[in-house]
Amino acid sequence: MKKVLVTGGFGFVGTRLVKHLLGKGIEVVTLEHPAAMAPKDLGDRTVLRADITSESSMNQAKCAGIDAVLHLAAQSSGPRSFSIPVQDVQLNILGTLNTINWCLANGVDRLLFASSFVIYGDHPDREALDEGTCCRPKSVYATSKLACEHLLMNYAQPKGIKWNALRMFNVYGPGQDITKPDQGVVGIFMNMLMKSDDVQVKGSLARFRDLIFIDDVIQGWDKCLSGSAYNQSFNLGTGEKTSFETLIRTLAKMMGKANRLRIEQLEGTPGDMLGCVANLTKIRSMLGYAPQVKLDDGVGKMLNWVRSNKQA
């Protein structure tokens, strides 16, 4: 692998992924929207400007010699998908279709896609879900991600593209924007506690998530890119369960607010899941993936980064 293109390379995961690939000596081209602001530490990479929702814009963004496309560009908030559903249809579904067509037009036969655990929906009979679990998406966002996986299977694959979908669980870590109120559960609660002793939780405290540190996410993408388990979806998580209450109390303790913490439960948000964790059997056996970072260590690193960057 000598040269790759990353869509959404200015985002949280995309930025870290680009840095990792550059560190391995891989040439990286980033495809981003013309209006997207570049990160300060852009690094040694070429930036193509194109709107993935526009076929004509993508047709003008030609690039030769690309070995693989890593497609991360998307609308990535479940709650937001209910208020602006057309954004998910345009950015996620149409954007993925246009990205597939870009690969075909530019001679790229390898495509990795950023999917999400939310496509599973709720399964009250079990918590650990494998890739064969029936998908019951509960939001427009989840529906759009599942639709994209079907585009890979039913459109890209018959045309000769070798694809993988990485179903990422809840990603957190240094570099994440904690000021976003509808994305990144660790960042949301960390931001609240940076400002006060009060935490507002939308829905039950018993809800739970599989929280995966950014370094483990990058490990999964790297192993998938260098592997040959084509035309497969993979869970990318830790397999560990963390309830919202445990997460909030862990954060409060680290921030010296355990004795002052006040938790207020509010009405839940549409399409929210009770929770699930990743069954990692498939990705362990086929890619050799193994998460390394425990929650306390990961949250501690993120908190140190937030404090050093005065982000709140």
N, C-alpha and C positions, 0 to 999 in steps of 0.2 A: 504494500500500500504506500504509494508515493504522494498522491495528491487527492484531497477530499474537499467537498463543498459542504458547508454547514448552513442550513437555513435557521434563522432565529439565533444566530451566533452572538447577538448583543445581550441576550437574556441571561438569567441566573445560571441555568445548567449549560446553556450554549457557550457562555464565556469561559467557564471552567473547562469544558470539553475542548474548546479551541486551544487554550493554554496547554492542556495535557498533550494534545496531538503535536503542537509545535515543539514541545519538549522532547518528543520522540523523533524529531527530524522530519515530520510529515508536513508537506506544503498544504496550507489551509486557505481556502477561499470562502469568505462569508457572504451569503446572500441576504440582504436586509431591505426593508421598505425604504424608499427615498427619504421619508421624513424621520426615520429612526435615528436617535442620537447615538453616536459611537461611544463606547466606554473609553475612559481616559487612558488606560493601558492597552491600547488596541493590539499591540504586538506586531510581529512581522507577518502580516497577512493581507491579501488582496480583498477588497470589498466590492461586490457587485450590488448595484441598486436596482431592485425590481419589486413590483407589487405581486405577490403570489396569487392574489385573487383575480388578476388580469392576465388573460392568455397572451394578449399583444405585448404587455410589459415583459412577461417572462420570455417571449420569443426574441426580444431584443437583448436579453442578458445571456449571451452565448459565452461558453467557456470550454476550451479543449483540454484533453488530457486528464479529466476527472475520473478517478478510480471508484469513488463511492460518494453518495449523497447521504448526509445525516440530517434528517428533516425534523426540526424541533419547533419551527415557527407555528404559532397557534394562539387562539384565544384560550386561556387556561384557567378560567374561574367558573366553577359550577353555578354559584348563585347569580353571577353576571349573565350566564346563558339564559336565564329565565327572563331577565329584563330586556336583553338585546339578543334574541335568538338568531336573528339574521346574521349576526357577526360570526357565530359558530358555523353556520352553513357556509358562509363565504370564506372565512379564514381557514377553518379546519377541513371541511369536505372539499369545496372547490379548490382551496389552496393545495390540498394534497393531490387532487387530480391533476392540477396544473404542474405540480412538482414531478409527478410521474411522467407526464408528457414532456417536461423539460429533460428528464433523464433520457427518454427515447430519442429526442431530437439532438442531444449532445453525446450520444454513444455511451451512456452510463448504464451498466447492468447490475448495479449493487445499490440498494436503498435501505437505510435503517430509519425507522419511524418511532417517534416519541408518543407512545400510547399511555394509557392510564388504568389503574386498578378500578376506577369508578365504573368501568364498563360492566363489572360483575353484578353490581347492585347488592341487595341484601339476600343472605342465605341463612335464615335462622337456625338451620340444622347443623351448621358448622362454621368455624371461624377461619380456618386455614383453607384457602382456595387454590386449586391448581389450574393450569391453563385450559383444561378440558371442562371446567365448570360452565354451566349454562349462564349466558350473559343476560342480565335484566337491568339495563341502564335506567336510572331514575331522573336524569336531567338531560337537557338539550346538549350540554357539553359531553356527557357520557355517551349519548346517542351518536354524536358527531365522531367521537373517537372510534367507536365500534364500526361506524360506517367506513371510516378510513381503512381499518383493517380489512374490511371486505373489498375495498377498492384494490388493495395490495394483492389479495388472493385471487380476485375475479377479473381484474383488469391488468395489473402490472405483471403478475406471474405468467399468464399466457403469452405475454409479449416478450418474455425472456429476461425479465428483471428478477434478480435474486433478492428477496426482501426479508427483513426481520422487524417485528414490532416489540418494543420494550415497554411492558406495562409497569410504569413506575408507580411506586407507592408514595407516601408523603415525604417529599424531599425537603431537607433543611440544611443549613450550614452557613459559614461565612460567605458574604457576597449577596445574600438574599435580602430583598427589600422588605423590611418588617413593617413598613407603613401602609402596605396594601391591606385593606380591611376585609377582603374576601378571598384571600389566597395565601396558603402556607400557615397551617395551624400553629406551628411552633412560633413563627414570627408574629402572628396575631396576638397571642397571649404574652409573648415577650414584650411587645410594644405597649400593651396595656399596663404591664407591671413596671415598665420604665417610667411611666407617667404618674402612676398612683398605686395604691394598695388594693384597688378594686378591679375585679375581672368579671366581665359579662360573658356568659356562655349561652349561645343560641342552641337550645335543645338539652338533652340529657347529659349529665356528667358521666354516665356510664358508657357513652359512645367511646369507641376506641379506634386507633389507627396503628399502622405499621410505619414507623418513622425511620427513614433511611438517610444517613449522612451523605453529603454531596460527594465525598471521596469514594464511597462505595458505589454510588451511581456511575461515576466516571469509570470505575473498574469494570462495571457491567457493560457499559458501552464499548469500552476498549476490547474486552474479551469477545464480544459479539462481532465487532468489526474485523478482528483478526481471525475469527473462527470460520467454520464452513458449515454450520448448522443452518442452512438456508431455508427460507419459506416457513419460518416458525415464529410463534409468539412466545415471549418469555416474561415471567414475573421478575420484577426487579425491586426487591425489598429486603427485609431482614428476617422475617418469620416471627418477629417479637411483637407482642401485644402491649400497647400503652393506652390506658384510658385517659380521657380528657382531664379527669380529676387528678390522676397521677402526674400527668404532664404539668398541670398548673402548679401543683404543690412542689414538684421538683424545681420548677423555675423560681417559685417564690423563695424556696430554701436557698438556692444559689445566689439569689439577689438580696438575701438578708431580710426577707419580708414574711417569713413563715408565720410569725406570731401576729402579724398585722393584716394578713390576707383576708379579704372579704370576697366571696364568690356569689354572684347573682345569676340565677338561671332565667333566661328569656325564652320566648317562643322560638321554636326551631325554624330553619330555613327550608324552602321547598327543595325536594330531591335529595336531601341529606341522607346519608347512610348510617346505620348503627355502627358498622365497622367490619373489617376483615383484615387478615394478615396473609402474607405471601407464602404459599407452599413452594419451596425452592428446589424440590427434587429435580425438576427438569433442567433448570439453569445450572445447577451444581454438576449434574452428570454430563451434560452436553457441552458446557462452556468452561467448567472448572471455576465458576464464580463462588466466592465465599465472603460475606460481609465481615468487616473488621472492626468497625467503630461502634462501641456501646453508647447508649443514649446519654448517660451522664457526661462522658468524654466529649461527645459531639455537641451537646447543648452548651457545655463549658467553653468550647472553642468558638462557637457562634456568639455567645454572650461577650466573650473577650473582644471579638471582632466588632460587634455592635458598639461596645463602649469606646473602643479606640477610634471608631469612625463617627462617634457622637450621633448615631442614627436612632431617632425615635420620633 
